[in-house]
Amino acid sequence: SKKSLLFLTLFSLVIAAPPGDDESILGKWELDPEIFKEALLKNSGLEGEELELATTAAEAVSMIFEFNEDGTFSMSMSAFGESESVAGEWKLDDTALSMRLEDSEEWDAAEITLGEGKLVIANEDETLVFKRSE
């Protein structure tokens, strides 16, 4: 279904494009739905029904990263009544964050910007903005 495909696409985007540092990456970070929706409207190139579906999905998506001092992370995502959680290791080198899922040999990397309570994760396809979660 379109919902499952969108869920998998968003999930793979997050795994392919992890987070970064300013004061500290440690703690919980929650996807900022308003900025995510704005980015979809501006940069997606979608129109009509596809844009409407993407906008609805953006409103329905919840995503939280938690970065721990011991170099581990967890990420949970939910959308349309489905949820997924993953865990793994992370390391930060300046603005390059590398993450590896449990049971994986490969490290995925992305450029990040951290400041003013926001964590920006960017790859060539998408930019996701997270806000510090209480």
CORWOJO-V74956 format. One record per backbone hydrogen bond with DSSP energy under -0.5 kcal/mol. CO is the residue of the C=O (numbers start at 1). NH is the residue of the N-H. Records with the same first field share a line. If there is no record, write none. Layout:
CO=NH / NH
//
This chain:
1=5
2=6
3=7
4=8
5=9
6=10
7=11
8=12
9=13
10=14
11=15
12=16
13=17
21=114
27=67
28=133
29=65
30=131
31=33
32=36
33=37
34=38
35=39
36=40
37=41
38=42
39=43
40=44
47=50 / 51
48=52
49=53
50=54
51=55
52=56
53=57
54=58
55=59
56=60
57=61
62=78
63=31
64=76
65=29
66=68 / 74
67=27
68=71
71=90
72=68
73=88
74=66
75=86
76=64
77=84
78=62
79=82
82=79
84=77
86=75
87=102
88=73
89=100
91=98
93=95 / 96
95=97 / 112
96=93 / 98
97=110
98=91
99=108
100=89
101=104
108=99
110=97
111=122
113=120
115=118
117=132
118=115
119=121 / 130
120=113 / 122
121=128
122=111
126=123
128=121
129=32
130=119
131=30
//
